[in-house]
Amino acid sequence: MVPGSSTEPRAAPAGRLDPTARRTLLQVARASIEHGLAHGRPLAVEPGRYPPPLAEPGAAFVTLHRGGRLRGCIGSLEPHRPLVADVAENAYAAAFRDPRFPPLAPQELEGLAIGISVLGPPEPLPPAASEAEAAAMLRPGVDGVILELDGRRGTFLPAVWEQLPDPLLFLRHLKAKAGLPPEGWSPAIRLWRYTTESFGEEDT
């Protein structure tokens, strides 16, 4: 399903979670990882037991760090299930299914830091005739970006701007992540931008 299409569930704007909701999502994420270590599958949550907006459709990325280094990051670009269920599934996937890392081992649970980014609705950007024109539409430090061409798609969360503050370099690395040549540009490339509400265990 294409982000921003009229047939998909609409993500609520970022910035809508109170401290209790944030703590709940972080607790669900950790419980899902612990459940995965014990049972080999994510925690099954009952969305009806949670208040809105946790029980409403939402899209989130769960990022794991250990010792200050990335240990996994998996997420959803589109709101296709309740937010609390999305966090449970993606926390498990970040721990055990990120192809860049081996599955999390029990001894790694200690010292594991969990972060969650809840995505706002993606905003389609106009077609760009050049890479420079595309870069000029981005807001460094603010935008998460989705890039798509010929069925290949990748995204960077807003936090990636910390490592790639130059919009041109940001786009080139994003093209490479999507499996496209980092150099050059096609006017057929489609871009969306979105904002996130990001928080971690250290914030609660």
Residue pairs with C-beta under 8 A, 6 or more apart in sequence:
1 7
1 8
1 78
1 80
2 8
3 77
3 78
3 122
3 124
3 146
3 192
4 121
4 122
4 123
4 124
4 192
8 78
8 79
8 80
9 57
9 78
9 79
9 80
10 57
10 79
10 121
11 57
11 58
11 59
11 78
11 79
11 119
11 120
11 121
11 122
12 53
12 56
12 58
12 120
12 121
13 120
13 121
13 195
14 118
14 119
14 120
14 194
14 195
14 196
14 197
15 120
15 195
15 197
16 53
16 197
17 25
17 53
17 118
17 197
17 199
19 204
21 51
21 53
21 54
22 116
22 199
22 203
22 204
23 204
24 50
24 54
24 84
25 54
25 60
25 83
25 84
25 87
25 116
25 118
26 114
26 116
26 199
26 200
26 201
26 204
28 43
28 45
28 84
28 87
28 88
28 91
29 62
29 87
29 88
29 90
29 91
29 114
29 116
30 91
30 114
30 201
31 43
31 88
32 42
32 43
32 87
32 88
32 89
32 91
32 92
33 91
33 92
33 95
33 104
33 109
33 112
33 114
34 109
35 41
35 42
35 43
35 92
36 42
36 43
36 92
36 95
36 96
36 104
37 104
37 106
37 109
41 92
42 88
42 89
42 91
42 92
42 93
43 88
43 92
44 88
45 82
45 84
45 85
45 88
47 54
47 55
47 82
47 84
47 85
48 55
50 82
50 84
53 83
54 82
54 83
54 84
55 82
55 83
55 84
56 82
56 83
57 79
57 80
57 81
57 82
57 83
58 79
58 82
58 83
58 86
58 118
58 119
59 75
59 76
59 77
59 78
59 79
59 80
59 83
59 86
59 118
59 119
60 75
60 76
60 83
60 86
60 87
60 90
60 116
60 117
60 118
60 119
61 73
61 74
61 75
61 76
61 90
61 116
61 117
61 119
61 157
61 196
62 72
62 73
62 74
62 75
62 87
62 90
62 91
62 93
62 94
62 114
62 115
62 116
63 70
63 72
63 73
63 94
63 114
63 115
63 116
63 117
63 157
63 159
64 70
64 71
64 72
64 73
64 94
64 95
64 104
64 112
64 113
64 114
64 115
65 71
65 112
65 113
65 115
66 108
66 111
66 112
66 113
67 111
71 94
71 95
71 101
71 104
71 108
71 112
72 93
72 94
72 95
72 98
72 100
72 101
72 104
73 94
73 98
74 90
74 93
74 94
74 97
74 98
75 90
75 117
75 119
76 86
76 90
76 119
77 119
77 122
77 146
77 155
79 86
79 119
80 86
81 89
83 118
87 116
91 114
95 103
95 104
96 103
96 104
97 103
104 112
113 200
113 201
113 202
114 200
114 201
115 198
115 199
115 200
115 201
116 198
116 199
116 200
117 144
117 157
117 158
117 159
117 196
117 197
117 198
118 196
118 197
118 198
119 144
119 194
119 195
119 196
120 194
120 195
120 196
120 197
121 194
122 146
122 192
122 193
122 194
123 192
123 193
123 194
124 190
124 191
124 192
125 134
125 137
125 191
125 192
125 193
126 137
127 187
127 188
127 189
127 190
128 134
128 137
128 185
128 187
128 189
128 191
129 187
130 185
131 168
131 171
131 172
131 184
131 185
132 168
134 171
134 185
134 189
134 191
135 167
135 168
135 170
135 171
136 167
137 191
137 193
138 145
138 167
138 170
138 171
138 193
139 193
140 161
140 165
140 166
140 167
140 170
141 158
141 161
141 165
142 158
142 161
142 195
143 158
143 193
143 194
143 195
144 155
144 156
144 157
144 158
144 193
144 194
144 195
144 196
145 155
145 156
145 170
145 171
145 174
145 191
145 192
145 193
145 194
146 153
146 154
146 155
146 191
146 192
146 193
146 194
147 153
147 154
147 155
147 171
147 174
147 175
147 178
147 180
147 189
147 190
147 191
148 178
148 189
148 190
148 191
149 178
149 180
149 186
149 188
149 189
149 190
150 188
152 178
152 179
152 180
153 178
154 174
154 175
154 177
154 178
154 179
155 174
155 177
156 164
156 170
156 173
156 174
156 177
157 196
157 198
158 195
158 196
158 198
159 198
160 170
160 173
161 170
164 170
164 173
172 182
172 183
173 182
175 181
175 182
176 182
